[in-house]
Every structure is written in C-alpha cells, then in structure tokens.
Amino acid sequence: MTEEINQPFPPAYGSIAEATRRSGFTMASDVLTCSLLRTLAASKPASRFLELGTGTGLSTAWILDGMDEDSTLLSIDNDQQCLEIAQRYLGDDSRLELVCTDGGEWVAQNKQQRFDYIFADTWHGKYLLLDEVLAMLNKGGLYIIDDMLPQPNWPEGHHEKADKLIGYLESREDLVLTKQLWATGIIVAVKK
C-alpha cells in the first residue's frame, strides 16, 4: 500500500490547482487530506456539509466529489480573490453555496444551524469559536481538522496552540476521535 491516489481526481481539481498556484495562495489542504475528505463525505448521504475556510476550492472540489445529489455544502471564506477561483470552477454545482464573510461573524449569526459534516480549515471553528462550531454538529456528525502536525508556515508559538487544541478535543466526552499521524496531521471526530 502506498499514499498514491489511484482513483480519479475531481474534474475541476487540475484547473483549481493551476489557478491556485498562479494566485500565490499557499494554505490549501494537501491532496491526501482532500482524498480523505471525499471518502468521509461519501459516508453522509442526504446531509448538510459545512466548510470553514474555502481557500481557492481545492478541498471543496473533493468534498463535492464525495457528496451525493441530495446533500448541500456551505463553504465560508473571507478572501474574495480566493473565492473567485472556487466560484469560477465550482460555482455551477447547485449543491454548493459559497459565502464571503468573516468566519467569526458567520458563526455568531448562525449558531442555530446544524450540520452532519464540518471541515474546519481556518481559525474559526478550530482555534476560535470551537465550542460554538461543535454545537452545530448533529449527533453522528463528523468534525474534521487538518494541519495538526508541525507545518513550515506555522508562526512562532503555534505548536503550543495545536497541542492545547488536541488536548481539549480529547477531553470532551461528547466526541469520539482519531488522531492520524498522516498527511499534515488529521483529526476526525464524531459527535456522540
């Protein structure tokens, strides 16, 4: 077994990857994480998906590729230029809603919403407003985060924040979680 992905990539992935490279955006999820996101998405038919941190839409493309036709994905980012790339290549998918707004403001205004799958790929829902985002997760819902292993772009002191986050997630009695020392370091949790 290798880490090579021997299944088709989402149709828009190559175009988004090239546009991402040209844009200079360097915070996209790696392809191994994206592959896992697609597989996990396939386990949630007729579900509501939330992505906090669209970026240019690379991970969004993989989540959509795993979703069935009865599911919807709401993806939030505060960078209009990045969202324009996602909109250009994924905007014709009726299951997807892209929203340009501050993640913290969106969470504060939408606490009543519930989701079956949350990929938190930005500060909000991961390091900020974590409890509020976890409260949005339905029973049996998936909460997924990546970049939990040290990354070259981490600022000074970030390692301690990551360790504190992991410890907090492990201490919660309403989550069952698995930490994966793979890709960029992934945590998958399920709400009890």
C-alpha positions in Angstrom: 0.0 0.0 0.0 1.2 3.5 -0.9 0.0 7.0 -0.4 -0.6 7.3 -4.1 -4.2 8.2 -5.0 -5.3 5.7 -7.7 -8.8 7.0 -8.2 -9.9 9.8 -10.4 -9.4 13.3 -9.1 -12.4 15.6 -9.1 -13.0 17.0 -12.6 -12.2 20.7 -11.6 -9.2 19.8 -9.4 -6.4 20.4 -12.1 -7.8 23.8 -13.1 -8.2 24.9 -9.5 -4.7 23.7 -8.6 -3.2 25.7 -11.5 -5.2 28.8 -10.6 -4.2 28.4 -7.0 -0.5 28.2 -8.0 -0.8 31.3 -10.1 -2.6 33.2 -7.3 0.2 32.6 -4.9 -2.2 31.0 -2.3 -0.1 28.5 -0.2 -2.6 27.5 2.5 -4.5 24.8 0.5 -5.1 21.4 2.0 -2.8 18.7 0.7 -4.2 16.1 -1.7 -4.1 13.2 0.8 -6.3 15.2 3.2 -8.6 16.0 0.3 -8.9 12.3 -0.6 -9.9 11.5 2.9 -12.5 14.4 2.9 -14.1 12.9 -0.2 -14.2 9.4 1.3 -15.8 10.7 4.5 -18.3 12.8 2.5 -19.5 9.7 0.8 -20.4 8.3 4.2 -23.0 11.1 4.7 -25.9 10.8 2.2 -28.6 13.5 2.1 -26.5 15.6 4.6 -25.6 19.2 5.3 -21.9 20.0 5.0 -20.0 23.0 6.3 -16.5 24.0 5.2 -14.9 26.8 7.2 -12.1 28.1 5.1 -12.8 27.6 1.4 -9.5 28.9 0.2 -9.5 28.5 -3.6 -11.7 25.5 -3.5 -9.3 22.6 -3.7 -10.7 20.8 -0.7 -14.2 22.0 -1.7 -13.9 20.1 -5.0 -13.1 16.8 -3.2 -15.9 17.2 -0.7 -18.4 17.8 -3.5 -17.0 14.8 -5.4 -17.8 12.6 -2.4 -21.3 14.0 -1.7 -24.5 12.6 -3.1 -27.0 14.7 -5.1 -29.2 15.2 -2.0 -26.5 16.8 0.1 -25.5 20.5 0.3 -22.3 22.2 1.1 -22.0 25.7 2.6 -18.4 27.0 2.3 -17.2 30.1 4.0 -14.1 32.3 3.5 -13.2 35.9 4.0 -10.8 36.2 0.9 -12.8 37.3 -2.1 -9.9 36.6 -4.5 -9.7 33.0 -3.4 -13.4 32.5 -3.5 -13.4 33.8 -7.1 -11.3 30.8 -8.1 -13.7 28.4 -6.3 -16.7 30.2 -7.9 -15.1 30.0 -11.4 -14.6 26.3 -11.3 -17.3 25.0 -8.9 -20.0 27.7 -9.0 -22.2 25.8 -11.4 -22.7 23.0 -8.8 -26.2 23.6 -7.3 -25.3 21.8 -4.1 -22.7 24.4 -3.3 -23.1 27.8 -1.6 -20.0 30.0 -1.3 -20.1 32.8 1.2 -17.6 35.6 1.5 -17.6 36.8 5.2 -15.7 36.7 8.4 -15.9 33.3 9.9 -16.4 34.5 13.4 -19.2 36.8 12.4 -20.8 34.0 10.4 -20.6 31.5 13.3 -22.1 34.1 15.7 -25.0 34.8 13.4 -25.7 31.1 12.5 -25.4 29.2 15.8 -28.8 27.7 15.3 -27.8 25.8 12.1 -26.9 22.1 12.3 -24.6 20.1 10.1 -23.7 16.5 9.6 -20.1 17.2 8.4 -17.8 20.1 9.3 -14.4 20.6 7.9 -12.8 23.4 9.9 -9.8 24.6 7.8 -9.4 28.0 9.3 -9.0 29.7 12.8 -12.8 29.9 13.4 -14.1 26.5 14.3 -10.7 25.3 15.2 -8.8 27.7 17.4 -11.6 30.3 17.8 -15.3 29.6 18.5 -14.6 25.9 18.7 -17.4 25.2 21.2 -19.9 27.1 19.1 -19.0 25.2 15.9 -19.0 21.8 17.7 -22.5 22.7 19.0 -23.6 23.0 15.3 -22.7 19.3 14.7 -25.6 16.8 14.7 -25.3 13.6 16.6 -23.3 11.2 14.4 -21.8 14.2 12.6 -18.1 14.4 11.5 -15.8 17.1 12.6 -12.5 17.2 10.7 -9.4 19.3 11.0 -6.0 19.1 9.4 -2.6 20.7 9.8 -2.1 19.3 13.3 1.4 18.2 12.7 4.1 21.0 12.6 4.0 22.9 9.3 6.7 25.1 7.8 4.4 28.1 7.7 3.4 27.9 11.4 4.2 31.1 13.3 6.3 31.1 16.5 4.3 29.5 19.4 1.7 27.8 17.2 2.8 24.3 18.2 1.6 25.0 21.8 -1.8 26.2 20.4 -2.1 23.0 18.4 -1.2 20.8 21.4 -3.8 22.7 23.6 -6.5 22.2 20.9 -5.7 18.4 20.7 -5.9 18.1 24.4 -9.2 19.9 24.6 -10.7 17.7 21.9 -9.5 14.6 23.6 -11.1 15.7 26.9 -14.6 16.2 25.5 -16.9 13.5 26.5 -19.3 14.2 23.6 -16.7 13.3 20.9 -15.1 10.1 19.7 -11.9 10.9 17.8 -9.0 9.6 16.0 -5.7 11.4 15.5 -3.9 10.5 12.3 -0.1 11.0 12.0 -0.5 11.1 8.3 -0.7 13.8 5.6 -0.5 17.1 7.6 -1.9 15.5 10.7 -5.6 15.0 10.7 -8.2 14.6 13.5 -11.6 13.1 12.7 -14.2 13.3 15.5 -17.8 12.0 15.6 -20.4 13.7 17.9 -22.0 11.2 20.3 
